[in-house]
Amino acid sequence: MKKVVTLILTMCIISTFSQANPIAIHPQPNQSFKLNRMPQQVNCHYTAHIKTSCISPSYTGNQISVAFGDTYGSQVYVPKLDHLSLGSFDQCSISTFEIDGPCNNQVCYLFLYTTGYDGWIPESVTISGYNAAPISFVYNTAVPHGVWYGYNVCNNGLEPILPYNHVN
Protein backbone atom coordinates (compact mmCIF):
# COMPACT_ATOMS: atom_id res chain seq x y z
CA MET A 1 0.00 0.00 0.00
CA LYS A 2 2.83 2.40 0.88
CA LYS A 3 4.42 1.84 -2.56
CA VAL A 4 1.11 2.64 -4.27
CA VAL A 5 0.75 5.89 -2.31
CA THR A 6 4.36 6.81 -3.11
CA LEU A 7 3.79 6.06 -6.81
CA ILE A 8 0.61 8.15 -6.89
CA LEU A 9 2.35 11.04 -5.12
CA THR A 10 5.27 10.83 -7.56
CA MET A 11 2.92 10.86 -10.56
CA CYS A 12 1.08 13.92 -9.15
CA ILE A 13 4.37 15.77 -8.71
CA ILE A 14 5.53 14.84 -12.23
CA SER A 15 2.17 15.96 -13.59
CA THR A 16 2.46 19.28 -11.76
CA PHE A 17 5.96 19.94 -13.07
CA SER A 18 5.13 18.87 -16.64
CA GLN A 19 2.18 21.28 -16.84
CA ALA A 20 4.11 24.28 -15.62
CA ASN A 21 5.61 26.60 -18.19
CA PRO A 22 9.37 26.43 -17.55
CA ILE A 23 11.50 29.55 -17.82
CA ALA A 24 14.30 28.98 -20.32
CA ILE A 25 16.70 31.76 -19.26
CA HIS A 26 19.30 31.54 -16.50
CA PRO A 27 18.84 32.92 -12.98
CA GLN A 28 20.63 36.17 -12.21
CA PRO A 29 21.68 37.93 -9.01
CA ASN A 30 19.68 41.08 -8.37
CA GLN A 31 21.40 43.41 -5.90
CA SER A 32 18.70 46.04 -6.39
CA PHE A 33 15.68 43.80 -5.78
CA LYS A 34 13.34 45.49 -3.34
CA LEU A 35 10.73 43.94 -1.14
CA ASN A 36 7.25 45.37 -1.14
CA ARG A 37 6.73 46.37 2.50
CA MET A 38 3.28 47.81 1.86
CA PRO A 39 0.65 45.75 3.75
CA GLN A 40 -1.38 43.69 1.30
CA GLN A 41 -4.53 41.70 1.88
CA VAL A 42 -3.74 38.00 2.22
CA ASN A 43 -6.45 36.08 0.46
CA CYS A 44 -4.85 33.67 -2.02
CA HIS A 45 -3.23 30.31 -1.52
CA TYR A 46 -0.12 29.13 -3.39
CA THR A 47 1.92 25.96 -3.45
CA ALA A 48 5.67 26.11 -3.97
CA HIS A 49 7.47 22.93 -5.05
CA ILE A 50 11.23 23.33 -4.63
CA LYS A 51 13.24 20.54 -6.16
CA THR A 52 16.77 20.24 -4.80
CA SER A 53 19.39 19.07 -7.30
CA CYS A 54 21.05 15.68 -6.98
CA ILE A 55 24.43 17.47 -7.14
CA SER A 56 23.51 19.64 -4.15
CA PRO A 57 25.03 18.84 -0.74
CA SER A 58 23.14 16.03 1.01
CA TYR A 59 21.34 18.57 3.22
CA THR A 60 21.45 22.30 3.95
CA GLY A 61 21.40 24.33 7.12
CA ASN A 62 20.81 27.51 5.15
CA GLN A 63 17.87 29.78 5.88
CA ILE A 64 16.05 30.13 2.58
CA SER A 65 13.67 32.97 1.69
CA VAL A 66 11.47 33.39 -1.37
CA ALA A 67 9.74 36.36 -3.01
CA PHE A 68 7.53 36.16 -6.09
CA GLY A 69 4.92 38.30 -7.73
CA ASP A 70 3.47 39.97 -10.79
CA THR A 71 3.84 43.27 -12.63
CA TYR A 72 1.00 44.95 -10.73
CA GLY A 73 2.61 45.16 -7.30
CA SER A 74 1.30 41.95 -5.76
CA GLN A 75 4.20 40.29 -4.02
CA VAL A 76 4.38 37.18 -1.87
CA TYR A 77 7.34 37.12 0.51
CA VAL A 78 8.29 34.30 2.86
CA PRO A 79 11.27 35.35 5.00
CA LYS A 80 12.09 31.79 6.08
CA LEU A 81 10.83 28.67 4.39
CA ASP A 82 10.40 26.14 7.17
CA HIS A 83 12.84 23.32 6.53
CA LEU A 84 12.73 21.75 9.96
CA SER A 85 10.70 18.81 8.70
CA LEU A 86 12.72 15.74 7.80
CA GLY A 87 14.01 15.82 4.25
CA SER A 88 13.31 19.44 3.31
CA PHE A 89 15.93 20.73 0.87
CA ASP A 90 17.77 17.39 0.97
CA GLN A 91 19.66 16.26 -2.10
CA CYS A 92 17.37 14.86 -4.87
CA SER A 93 14.18 15.80 -2.98
CA ILE A 94 11.11 17.92 -3.61
CA SER A 95 10.02 20.16 -0.73
CA THR A 96 6.46 21.47 -0.84
CA PHE A 97 5.33 24.62 0.94
CA GLU A 98 1.80 25.98 1.30
CA ILE A 99 1.93 29.79 1.18
CA ASP A 100 -0.77 32.39 1.69
CA GLY A 101 -0.41 35.88 0.26
CA PRO A 102 -1.90 38.58 -1.92
CA CYS A 103 -3.41 37.47 -5.22
CA ASN A 104 -1.18 37.65 -8.29
CA ASN A 105 -2.36 37.85 -11.89
CA GLN A 106 0.46 35.70 -13.26
CA VAL A 107 3.71 35.17 -11.40
CA CYS A 108 6.50 36.61 -13.54
CA TYR A 109 9.37 36.95 -11.08
CA LEU A 110 10.81 34.71 -8.40
CA PHE A 111 13.87 35.27 -6.28
CA LEU A 112 15.52 33.08 -3.65
CA TYR A 113 17.76 34.33 -0.85
CA THR A 114 19.99 32.19 1.33
CA THR A 115 21.94 33.00 4.47
CA GLY A 116 24.36 30.10 4.27
CA TYR A 117 27.50 29.09 2.44
CA ASP A 118 27.01 25.33 2.05
CA GLY A 119 26.30 25.46 -1.70
CA TRP A 120 22.64 24.41 -1.72
CA ILE A 121 21.52 23.93 -5.34
CA PRO A 122 17.84 24.15 -6.24
CA GLU A 123 17.05 22.40 -9.50
CA SER A 124 13.72 24.15 -9.99
CA VAL A 125 10.93 26.06 -8.24
CA THR A 126 7.32 25.72 -9.37
CA ILE A 127 4.64 28.10 -8.10
CA SER A 128 0.98 27.19 -8.54
CA GLY A 129 -2.25 28.49 -7.14
CA TYR A 130 -4.87 31.19 -7.41
CA ASN A 131 -6.22 31.35 -10.96
CA ALA A 132 -2.96 31.52 -12.92
CA ALA A 133 -1.16 28.70 -14.67
CA PRO A 134 1.69 27.07 -12.72
CA ILE A 135 5.10 28.42 -13.63
CA SER A 136 8.52 26.83 -13.15
CA PHE A 137 11.85 28.55 -12.76
CA VAL A 138 14.87 26.32 -13.50
CA TYR A 139 18.00 27.03 -11.45
CA ASN A 140 20.51 24.14 -11.52
CA THR A 141 23.09 26.34 -9.83
CA ALA A 142 23.95 27.30 -6.26
CA VAL A 143 22.17 30.32 -4.82
CA PRO A 144 24.83 32.84 -3.73
CA HIS A 145 24.87 33.90 -0.09
CA GLY A 146 23.29 37.22 0.81
CA VAL A 147 21.84 38.27 -2.55
CA TRP A 148 18.41 37.86 -4.13
CA TYR A 149 18.93 35.38 -6.94
CA GLY A 150 16.45 34.36 -9.59
CA TYR A 151 14.25 35.49 -12.42
CA ASN A 152 12.39 38.54 -13.58
CA VAL A 153 10.50 37.96 -16.82
CA CYS A 154 7.94 40.71 -16.18
CA ASN A 155 7.48 43.23 -19.00
CA ASN A 156 10.28 41.66 -21.02
CA GLY A 157 12.69 41.74 -18.08
CA LEU A 158 11.86 45.20 -16.76
CA GLU A 159 11.61 45.69 -13.02
CA PRO A 160 8.23 44.75 -11.53
CA ILE A 161 6.06 47.57 -10.24
CA LEU A 162 6.41 47.54 -6.45
CA PRO A 163 4.86 50.49 -4.61
CA TYR A 164 6.47 51.85 -1.44
CA ASN A 165 9.67 49.86 -1.74
CA HIS A 166 12.77 49.82 0.30
CA VAL A 167 15.79 47.58 0.08
CA ASN A 168 15.72 44.36 2.10
N, C-alpha and C positions, 0 to 999 in steps of 0.2 A: 504494500500500500504506500509506503514511504517513497519508493522509487517512482510510482505513478504520480504522486503529488509533485515530486521534484521534476519529473518530465513535463508535467503540465505547466508548472511555474516557469521552467526554462523556455518552453514554447511561447508562453505569454510575453516573456521578456524579449525573445527574438522577434516576435510579432511587433511589439512596441518599437524596437529599434529599427526594424525594416520599414515601418510606415513613416518614420520621421524623416524630414528633409534634411540630409546632412549638409553641413557647410564645408565647401571644398577649398577654402583658403586656410592659411596657417595662423595660429594664435599669435598675438603680438602683446608686448608689454605696453601698458598705458599709464605713464606717470601722472598724467593730468586727469585721469578718471575721477569724477566727483560723485559722491553719494548724494542722493536726494534726501535731505533731512526734513523736508516739509511733511507734516503728518498727513497720511493718506488713509482713507477708509479701507479696512481690511474686509473684503467680502468675496474673494475668489480663492479657490483651492488649486494648488499645483502639485505635481509629482516630479521630482528630480531623480533620474537614474544616473549615477556616476559610476562608470566602469573604470576600474583601475587596471592599468596595463600589466601584462605578465612579465615585463622587464622592470617593473617598479620594485623597490625594496619589498620584502615580505610583509611588512606592516609599516605604518607611519604614526608618529607621535605628534605630527604637525596639527596645529589648529587651522582649519580650512573654512574660509568664508566664501559666499557666493552673492553676486548681484546680477540681476537680469531685468530687462524691461523692453519698452517699446519707444517709438519716436514721439509719443504724446506726453511724456513725463511720468507715466506709471512705472514705478521701479519696485522690485521685490529685493530685499536685502536680508540676508541671514548672516549675522556676524560670526556665528560658530555653528557649523554643521555638527550635530551630535554624533561622534564616532566612538562612543563608549560601549556600544553594543558589540558583541563578539563578531569579528570579521569585517567590520566597516573599514573601507579603504585598504583592505588586504590585497596583496598581489593576486591578479586574475579574478577579482570579485566584482560584483555589481552591488553598490550600496544604494538603497532607495530611501528618499526623504519626502515626507508629506509637508508641504509648505503652504501657509496661508498668507495672502497679501493683496494689494490692490489689483484690480482687473487690468490686464494688458490686452491690447488689440491683437498683435502678433509679436511675440518675442523676437527681437532683432539684435540684441546684444547680450552677452554673457561674459562675466569676468570672474575668475577665481583669485583668491588671495591666500597665501599660506605664511605662517609665522615660523616655520621650521626649515632646517637645512638638510633633511635626510633624503632629498631627491625623489619625493613622491611623484609618480607619473600617471595622470589620468589618461585613459585611452579616449574616452568620450563622455559627454554630458548631454542627456536628453531631457528637455523640459516639456511636459504635457499638462494640459488642464484648461480650465475655462472654456472658451468656445473656439480657440485657435488650434490649428494643426500642430502636432508635436514637432519639435525642431531639435536636431542634434548638432553639437559642436564637437569636432574631432580634434583632440589635442596631440596625443602620442609623443609628448615631450614633458620634461619636468617643469613644474610651475616655480618660477624664481621666488625666492624669499622676499617679502616686504614690498611687492609691487602687484598692482592689479594686472592680471594676465588673461587675455582671452580674445573675444571677437566683438566687433561692432560692424554689422552689415546694414545698419539703419541708413536710409537716404543715401545709398551708394557709398557708405563708409563715413559719412559725416557724423559729427558728434550728436548723440541723442539730445532731445530737448528736456532739460532737467531744471525746473524752476527752483529758486532759492537754494542754490548749491553752495557747498563749501568742501574743501578737500578733506578726505578721510584722515 
